[in-house]
Amino acid sequence: MNSTLVNGYIGLLDSLSLEEKLDLISKLSASAKQNIVDKKSAFRNAFGAFDSKKTADEIIDEIKSSRVATREIESF
């Protein structure tokens, strides 16, 4: 943690009233909690079943038909 940065913020916050400081604490807490929830949601959304209206056979056929053979055999 950068203590110089934190000390700079503390210097700025000293001029706030008690009510403003408490409001800021509340908002920072809510923001920190939201960031944790967002990270967990993003991680969990990365998993799950593949969703498609096509059947497995249709997907397999599509993959096979999209393959391109570019192998060229050169003579010596």
Beta strands, then each sheet from edge to edge (+ up, - down):
end
